[in-house]
């Protein structure tokens, strides 16, 4: 079953380098650049 809240928490945990359970702008940008799935969702082709 696909659970959006659970998926969002998983993504934040993956991108949250500082471990404070918050995403800074820099963590978000770096995470999006380094994750091919997220990058593909954000970049129009």
C-alpha positions in Angstrom: 0.0 0.0 0.0 1.3 3.4 -0.9 1.2 5.8 2.1 2.2 9.4 1.2 3.0 10.5 4.7 5.3 7.5 5.2 7.0 8.1 1.9 7.5 11.8 2.7 9.1 10.8 6.1 11.4 8.3 4.3 12.5 11.0 1.8 13.1 13.6 4.5 15.1 11.1 6.5 17.2 10.3 3.4 17.9 13.9 2.5 18.3 15.2 6.1 22.1 15.1 6.4 22.2 17.1 9.7 19.8 14.7 11.4 17.5 17.4 12.8 14.4 16.1 11.1 14.2 19.3 9.1 15.3 20.0 5.5 17.4 23.0 4.9 17.3 24.5 1.4 20.8 23.2 0.8 20.0 19.7 2.0 16.9 19.6 -0.3 18.8 20.9 -3.3 21.7 18.4 -2.8 19.4 15.5 -2.1 17.4 16.2 -5.3 20.5 16.5 -7.4 21.9 13.2 -6.0 18.8 11.1 -6.2 17.9 10.1 -9.7 14.3 9.3 -8.9 13.6 12.7 -7.2 15.6 14.5 -9.9 13.6 12.9 -12.6 10.4 13.9 -11.0 11.5 17.6 -10.8 13.2 18.0 -14.1 11.0 18.3 -17.2 12.1 16.3 -20.2 
